[in-house]
Amino acid sequence: MTTPIQPADAQRHLEESLASVREALTGLRFGTVALTVHEGRVVQIDVTEKKRLKPS
């Protein structure tokens, strides 16, 4: 059985999640950011960055 999330805890988690997503997006030029959500909470952030190589 899971413990219910208190409103203050939910708000703090939301703010932390948004800060983490913002950090993942900072400086990303090409790529993807994928969020994994479990029971309404962000539990994982995957960042895949593509590096473009100039033809030689």
Secondary structure in CASP SS format (residue, H / E / C, confidence):
PFRMAT SS
TARGET T0000
AUTHOR 0000-0000-0000
METHOD secondary structure of the structure
MODEL  1
M C 1.00
T C 1.00
T C 1.00
P C 1.00
I C 1.00
Q C 1.00
P H 1.00
A H 1.00
D H 1.00
A H 1.00
Q H 1.00
R H 1.00
H H 1.00
L H 1.00
E H 1.00
E H 1.00
S H 1.00
L H 1.00
A H 1.00
S H 1.00
V H 1.00
R H 1.00
E H 1.00
A H 1.00
L H 1.00
T C 1.00
G C 1.00
L C 1.00
R C 1.00
F C 1.00
G E 1.00
T E 1.00
V E 1.00
A E 1.00
L E 1.00
T E 1.00
V E 1.00
H E 1.00
E C 1.00
G C 1.00
R E 1.00
V E 1.00
V E 1.00
Q E 1.00
I E 1.00
D E 1.00
V E 1.00
T E 1.00
E E 1.00
K C 1.00
K C 1.00
R C 1.00
L C 1.00
K C 1.00
P C 1.00
S C 1.00
END
